[in-house]
Amino acid sequence: MFIIATIALTLISCQKEPVRVACVGDSITYGHGIADRGHDTYPAILDSLLGDGYDVRNFGISGRNLINRGDYPYMKEQIFRDALDFMPDIVTIALGTNDSKPQNWIFSQDFKDDMKLMIDSFKALEPAPEIWLCLPTPAMGHAWNINDSIISNGVIPYIKEVAEELGLDIIDLNTPLQARRDYFPDTIHPNEAGQEEIAGIIFNAIRNSRKK
């Protein structure tokens, strides 16, 4: 019995911990309008696509923005601390849509520094996770005062600049969805089909990165 127990404990200790993936974001990540968030948000679908060796968690919260002087800053929420406590191996950051609102974009000069502050918070973890910056999905209208022109001409260029300056990879969630108005019933939030598309894009990025 002692030998069997020793073998069992050895096998357990040799099992690899799952790769922890933290999906940081706003209501699009959270799954606003999705009836079954446990299965049909892109983090949930991504978890299924990646399989047993991964643990994908949804750290999305509706209405939050990156800019700390904006109305609802993500970094001032408990969910941000929860994402750090998760000790992720991979982080996807999908923020910027709500920053395009006029009350937030008046502080646009803070966007890059606040994004770097968020990135530094994750990079300070031991071990430091792999970080992906996601370009926001397109806004098909002006609901909630979200402005697609600012997303395209302000937010996205800033994210690209940060990625270049810090040597981080980008996941483009904007270009592939530009022609898919059918994915956005309220003009802002992707439906189940849109969430599936996003999950596939992120899955391919992570999978291809892991093959290198």
C-alpha positions, 0 to 999 in steps of 0.5 A: 500500500505504501508503494502504491501511495508513493507512486500515486503521489509521484504521478500527481506531482509530475502532472503539469499545472494548466496554463492560466489565461486571463481575459481582461476586458469590458462588457464585450469580454464579460458577455453583455447580451449573451444568454449563456455566459458560461458557454457562449462568451469568447473566454468560455469558448476559448477555454473549450478550444484550448482544451484540458491543458488550459484554464481560461477565466473571464475578467470582463466587467461592463462599462469599464475603461482603461484611462484612470481619470475616466468615469469607470476605470478598470484598474480601480475595480476588484476584478483587476486585483482578481486577475492579478491574483489569478497569476496568469501565464497568458493575459489578453487585454481588450479595453478601449471601447469605453475610452472612446466616450467623450467623458473619457477621451478628454483624457486621451493623453493618459491612454498610453501611460495607463495601458503601460501601468496595467501591463507593468502590473502584470509583468511584475508577477512572478513569473511574468505572463505573456501579454497580448494587446487586443485591438477593439472590435468595431462599433457599428453605431453610437450607442452608449456614446461610443465613437468608432472614429475615435476607436479607429483613429485614436485608441487603436493607434495608441495600442499599436504604439504601446505594443511596438514600444514594449515589444508585445504582440497584438491580436486584431479583433477589429479588421476581421469584424468590420464587415460583420454588422450581423454580429452586433445586434445593438451595434456594440456588443457581439452576439454568440456568433461574434463571440465565437469569431473572437474566440477563434481569432484569439485561439489561433494567436495563442496556438501559433505562439505556442508552436514557436 
